[in-house]
């Protein structure tokens, strides 16, 4: 764990001082789960369930805030079982899927979801032709219900393929009034009405939190990083955690604490409890 400044250490201490009123938001891929070539093969870090279970007893609430569909994240992370274990200890787990458009809790055990955004079906129909034109016809298209993700990680030269397709895919998305979210060898296209920062702010307000922590690893987490910093400027203790990778180094400049991927995230979650 590395602090990015002297102020960052003070922010860390501030959230630990009010830990019982803190809400913790965490991304899934690259933060709680190692990034893998096949997005459907992602699973929680082996140490994550235990760390989350212990942490949930010490804080106000825990949420997984992810670009994945909530149902997919729940299945891949076995989050329904983890949520039930938290309930047995008087704690609560939330999942905000598709950047906050979907919502699930261990107590409610059902997913609330809006309709797909206008233009998404037309975008999907036109996408294969755009990928062929970019020389990236073999890119993997992941349909998420409320979004579409185009992955290049399985291709022979993922970085080169990503550079070829990102602009034409973005142009197609903009024609259909959709938002583009580039990431680690992936371009995600979705409605722009919701993002992780808005989801995190809603979570903080609903829980009447006295502090907030958010951890993420990719560009889709930037709005949540910015939300923590804005809430901190409003007087709420807050901590921004970057699950660092060589694929997305620019997030380090927005963080208070930098850790080494999911291994470091699990270690940090355990470290928060040391003064208890």
Helices and strands as residue ranges (DSSP letters): E 2-3, H 6-17, G 19-21, E 22-26, G 39-41, H 48-56, E 61-65, H 70-77, H 79-88, E 93-97, G 98-100, E 102-105, H 120-133, E 140-143, E 147-151, H 158-175, E 179-182, E 186-190, H 196-206, E 211-216, G 219-221, H 222-233, E 237-243, G 249-254, E 257-259, H 261-271
